[in-house]
Amino acid sequence: MKSRKSISGRKLDNCITSDDILGKEVIDVEGHFVGIVEKVLIDPKNLNFVGIDIDKGLLSKGLSIGKGYIERVTKHAVFLKVRVVFEIKGMTVFDKNDSKIGVVTDVELVNGRNKVGAIIVKRGINKRLRIGSEFIDKISNNVFLNVVKKELFKKT
């Protein structure tokens, strides 16, 4: 096969094309499926790669991922360096004593970054509770707090 070169003579054989990225699965650092690459984002001024837009399916809002969060692009998927914090929507929240608090309905980010500032938790039919990140101990398959329910209601 003949080597590809640019007009300046630079070899392009190791470059990735948009075809190599579009339609690929996006997998987070924990191996969870995030969505499918829908668009490649390029800065129009300096022509640098900025990131990707992800299609999360019919019932979910799309998501943009900056290049700093991308670990690598392979033949089969795009792998991220992080867990996407929006993925905690729908998780159950438990206090320090494993008592159920409610279900995460929304996530507030810190300065538009992939860092939790607070979570909004649904408790019952019309009750919502905002829980700041200082009360979150661990996020895995569920969200675990570092306080008991009684203390949480005093502090929020």
C-alpha positions in Angstrom: 0.0 0.0 0.0 1.2 3.5 -0.9 2.1 5.9 2.0 -0.2 8.9 2.4 1.6 12.3 2.6 0.4 15.9 2.9 1.4 18.6 0.4 4.3 19.5 2.7 5.6 15.9 2.4 4.6 15.0 6.0 3.6 11.3 6.4 -0.1 10.9 7.4 -0.3 7.1 7.8 -0.7 7.3 11.6 -3.3 10.0 11.6 -6.9 9.4 12.6 -9.7 10.5 10.3 -13.3 11.5 11.2 -14.3 8.1 9.8 -12.2 6.4 12.4 -14.1 8.2 15.2 -17.7 8.8 14.0 -20.1 6.1 15.1 -17.8 4.5 17.6 -18.8 3.6 21.1 -17.6 5.8 24.0 -16.5 3.9 27.1 -15.7 5.5 30.4 -12.8 4.7 32.7 -14.8 2.0 34.5 -15.8 0.3 31.3 -19.4 1.6 31.1 -20.9 2.5 27.8 -21.6 6.3 27.5 -22.9 6.7 24.0 -21.9 6.9 20.3 -19.7 9.5 18.8 -21.9 11.8 16.7 -19.6 14.7 15.9 -15.9 15.6 15.9 -15.3 19.1 17.3 -12.6 21.3 15.8 -11.6 24.9 16.7 -12.2 27.0 13.6 -9.4 29.4 14.4 -6.5 27.2 15.0 -8.0 24.0 13.5 -7.1 22.0 16.6 -9.2 19.0 17.8 -11.4 20.1 20.7 -13.4 17.1 21.5 -16.5 15.0 20.5 -20.2 15.1 20.8 -21.9 12.0 22.0 -25.4 10.7 21.1 -26.8 9.0 24.2 -30.0 7.7 22.5 -33.5 8.9 21.9 -34.5 9.6 25.5 -31.3 11.1 26.7 -29.7 14.5 26.1 -26.4 14.5 24.1 -23.1 15.2 25.7 -19.9 17.0 24.7 -16.5 15.6 25.8 -13.3 17.7 25.6 -10.1 16.1 24.3 -8.6 16.3 27.8 -11.0 13.6 29.0 -10.2 11.2 26.1 -7.6 8.5 26.9 -7.3 6.9 23.5 -9.1 6.1 20.2 -9.0 2.6 19.0 -10.4 0.8 16.0 -13.5 -0.2 18.0 -14.1 2.6 20.5 -13.2 5.9 22.1 -12.0 5.4 25.7 -12.3 8.1 28.4 -9.9 8.9 31.3 -12.9 9.6 33.6 -16.3 8.6 34.6 -18.9 11.0 33.2 -20.6 12.5 36.3 -24.0 12.9 34.5 -24.1 9.1 34.5 -25.0 9.2 38.2 -28.5 10.4 37.3 -30.9 7.7 38.4 -28.6 6.3 41.0 -30.0 5.7 44.5 -28.5 7.8 47.3 -27.7 6.3 50.7 -26.6 7.9 54.0 -23.7 6.9 56.1 -25.8 4.2 57.8 -27.1 2.8 54.4 -30.5 4.4 54.8 -32.1 5.3 51.5 -32.3 9.1 50.9 -33.7 9.1 47.3 -32.8 9.1 43.7 -30.5 11.5 41.8 -32.5 13.5 39.3 -29.9 16.2 38.4 -26.2 17.0 38.8 -24.7 20.5 39.2 -21.2 20.7 37.9 -18.3 22.9 39.2 -17.5 25.5 36.5 -18.8 23.4 33.7 -16.2 20.7 34.4 -16.7 17.0 34.9 -16.8 17.5 38.7 -19.9 17.2 41.0 -20.8 20.4 42.8 -24.1 19.1 44.1 -26.7 16.5 43.3 -30.5 17.0 43.3 -32.3 14.1 44.9 -35.9 13.2 44.5 -37.6 12.2 47.8 -41.2 11.3 47.3 -43.6 12.8 44.8 -42.8 16.5 45.0 -39.8 16.7 47.4 -36.4 17.6 46.1 -33.2 17.9 48.1 -29.9 19.6 47.1 -26.9 17.8 48.5 -23.5 19.5 48.2 -20.4 17.5 47.1 -19.0 17.9 50.6 -21.6 15.3 51.8 -20.7 12.8 49.1 -18.3 10.0 50.3 -18.3 7.7 47.4 -19.9 7.2 44.0 -20.0 3.6 42.6 -23.1 1.8 41.5 -25.0 4.1 44.0 -24.1 7.4 45.8 -23.0 7.1 49.4 -22.9 10.0 51.8 -20.6 10.7 54.7 -23.4 11.9 57.0 -26.5 10.2 58.5 -30.0 11.3 57.2 -30.7 13.3 60.4 -27.5 15.4 60.1 -28.1 15.9 56.3 -31.5 17.5 56.9 -30.1 19.8 59.5 -27.3 20.9 57.1 -29.2 21.4 53.9 
